[in-house]
């Protein structure tokens, strides 16, 4: 990530992010995430959904992977595996034949960051929001808020009752979007890894 984009995303929180990046060089990883939840409310979601124009949004399939230009090759491989599993849905904003934004719903797995080396099954009535990315030249257009509501509507249509999302503590813009969408803090998860030693602390908020 370029420095400007890094600062745009994290603001003043870019300072601790840079400090943690230095610690990683020495094999020390310390990260804190918030687990947020939302009890699906049909009236609330429908009201918010109707405020947006989703004519440029469509669901992606595996054949669209080669059209995604703004994520790493490692991410693209993860996306390929997700499509193969059939347990995920991916939606994108496409304008002038360009994928400007994409975002995912996990219908089965509660995925934690790779460093956790941990994955759980979601409950049958749950879904997980994850992996939203915007092309750098199209940021600042409100896509994240718009597509957050879009995903909640899709989950509602599948008759789920609860939605989960994990957000990095320093990612203030993402936290703001989720809280505005109706999410609330459920717990704080702190991950510490020093060498091969790993400890995970989870505390209800």
C-alpha positions in Angstrom: 0.0 0.0 0.0 1.3 3.4 -0.9 2.1 5.8 1.9 -0.7 8.3 1.0 -3.3 5.5 0.7 -2.1 4.1 4.0 -2.5 7.5 5.8 -5.9 8.1 4.1 -7.2 4.8 5.5 -5.8 5.0 9.0 -5.3 8.8 9.7 -3.5 9.3 13.0 -3.7 5.6 13.6 -1.1 5.2 10.8 1.5 5.9 13.5 0.8 2.7 15.6 0.3 0.8 12.3 3.8 1.7 11.3 5.2 0.8 14.7 3.6 -2.6 14.5 5.0 -3.1 11.0 8.5 -2.5 12.5 7.8 -5.1 15.3 6.8 -7.6 12.6 10.3 -7.4 11.3 11.5 -8.8 14.6 8.9 -11.6 14.6 6.5 -9.8 17.0 2.9 -9.4 16.0 0.4 -7.5 18.3 -3.0 -6.8 16.8 -6.4 -5.9 18.2 -9.7 -6.4 16.4 -13.3 -5.6 17.2 -15.9 -8.2 16.6 -19.1 -6.3 15.7 -22.6 -7.8 15.3 -25.9 -6.7 13.8 -29.3 -8.2 14.5 -31.1 -8.0 11.1 -33.9 -5.5 11.1 -36.0 -5.7 7.9 -37.5 -2.2 8.2 -34.1 -0.5 8.9 -32.3 -2.3 6.1 -35.1 -1.7 3.5 -35.2 2.0 4.4 -31.4 2.3 4.0 -31.3 0.1 0.9 -33.8 2.3 -0.9 -31.6 5.3 -0.6 -29.0 4.0 -3.0 -28.9 3.2 -6.7 -27.5 -0.3 -7.2 -27.8 -0.4 -11.0 -24.0 -0.8 -11.3 -23.7 -3.7 -8.9 -23.6 -7.3 -9.9 -22.5 -10.6 -8.5 -19.1 -11.9 -9.6 -18.1 -15.4 -10.6 -14.7 -17.1 -11.0 -14.4 -16.0 -14.6 -14.3 -12.4 -13.4 -11.1 -12.9 -11.4 -8.8 -11.8 -14.2 -10.7 -8.5 -14.4 -9.8 -7.5 -10.8 -6.7 -5.3 -11.1 -6.2 -3.8 -7.6 -5.5 -6.7 -5.3 -2.5 -9.0 -5.0 -2.0 -12.3 -6.7 -2.2 -14.0 -3.3 -5.7 -12.5 -2.8 -6.8 -13.6 -6.3 -5.8 -17.2 -5.4 -7.9 -16.9 -2.2 -10.8 -15.6 -4.3 -10.5 -18.6 -6.6 -10.7 -21.0 -3.7 -13.8 -19.2 -2.4 -15.6 -19.5 -5.7 -14.8 -23.2 -5.8 -16.2 -23.8 -2.3 -19.6 -22.3 -3.0 -19.8 -20.9 0.5 -19.2 -17.2 -0.5 -20.8 -14.5 -2.5 -18.8 -11.6 -4.1 -20.4 -8.4 -5.4 -18.8 -5.6 -7.3 -19.5 -2.1 -8.5 -18.7 -2.0 -12.2 -18.6 1.2 -14.3 -17.4 1.5 -17.8 -16.5 -2.2 -17.7 -14.1 -1.5 -14.8 -14.4 -3.2 -11.4 -14.1 -0.3 -9.0 -15.1 -2.0 -5.8 -15.7 -5.5 -4.6 -16.9 -7.1 -1.4 -17.6 -10.5 0.1 -20.1 -12.4 2.2 -19.1 -15.7 3.9 -22.1 -17.9 4.4 -20.4 -20.7 6.3 -17.0 -19.8 7.7 -16.1 -17.4 10.5 -12.8 -16.3 9.1 -10.1 -14.7 11.3 -7.0 -13.0 9.9 -4.5 -15.5 8.6 -2.1 -14.8 11.5 -4.7 -16.3 13.9 -4.4 -19.7 12.4 -8.0 -20.1 13.4 -11.3 -20.6 11.7 -14.8 -21.6 13.0 -18.1 -22.5 11.5 -20.8 -19.8 11.5 -24.1 -20.6 13.1 -26.8 -21.4 10.6 -28.5 -18.1 11.2 -25.3 -16.0 10.8 -23.3 -14.6 7.9 -19.9 -12.7 7.9 -19.0 -9.6 6.0 -15.3 -9.5 4.9 -12.8 -8.4 2.3 -14.0 -5.1 0.9 -11.6 -3.4 -1.5 -11.9 -0.3 -3.6 -9.7 0.7 -6.5 -7.4 3.5 -5.3 -8.6 6.0 -7.9 -12.2 5.5 -6.9 -12.0 6.0 -3.1 -14.0 8.6 -1.3 -17.3 7.9 -3.2 -19.1 6.3 -0.4 -18.9 2.8 -1.9 -18.2 1.1 1.4 -21.4 2.4 3.1 -23.5 1.7 0.0 -22.2 -1.9 -0.3 -22.5 -2.6 3.4 -26.2 -2.0 3.2 -26.4 -4.0 -0.1 -24.8 -7.0 1.7 -27.1 -6.7 4.6 -30.1 -6.8 2.3 -28.6 -10.0 0.5 -28.2 -11.7 3.9 -31.7 -10.7 4.9 -33.0 -12.2 1.7 -31.4 -15.5 2.8 -33.5 -15.3 6.0 -30.5 -15.0 8.3 -30.9 -13.2 11.6 -27.4 -12.0 12.5 -24.4 -10.6 10.7 -20.8 -10.5 12.0 -17.8 -8.5 10.9 -14.2 -8.2 12.2 -12.5 -4.8 12.1 -9.0 -3.8 12.9 -8.9 -1.5 15.9 -7.0 1.3 14.0 -9.3 1.2 10.9 -11.4 4.0 12.1 -13.2 4.6 8.8 -14.3 1.0 8.6 -15.5 1.1 12.2 -17.5 4.3 11.5 -19.2 2.7 8.5 -20.2 -0.4 10.4 -21.6 1.5 13.4 -23.5 3.8 11.0 -25.0 0.7 9.3 -26.4 -0.5 12.7 -23.6 -2.8 14.0 -22.7 -2.8 17.7 -19.5 -3.9 19.5 -19.6 -7.5 20.7 -16.1 -8.2 21.8 -12.4 -7.1 21.6 -9.9 -9.7 20.3 -6.2 -9.2 21.0 -3.7 -11.4 19.2 -0.1 -11.7 20.3 2.6 -13.7 18.5 6.2 -13.8 19.5 8.2 -16.3 17.5 6.1 -19.5 17.6 4.3 -18.5 20.8 0.7 -17.4 20.1 -1.9 -16.1 22.5 -5.4 -14.8 21.8 -7.5 -12.9 24.3 -11.2 -12.2 23.6 -13.2 -10.0 25.9 -16.9 -9.0 25.7 -17.6 -5.3 25.5 
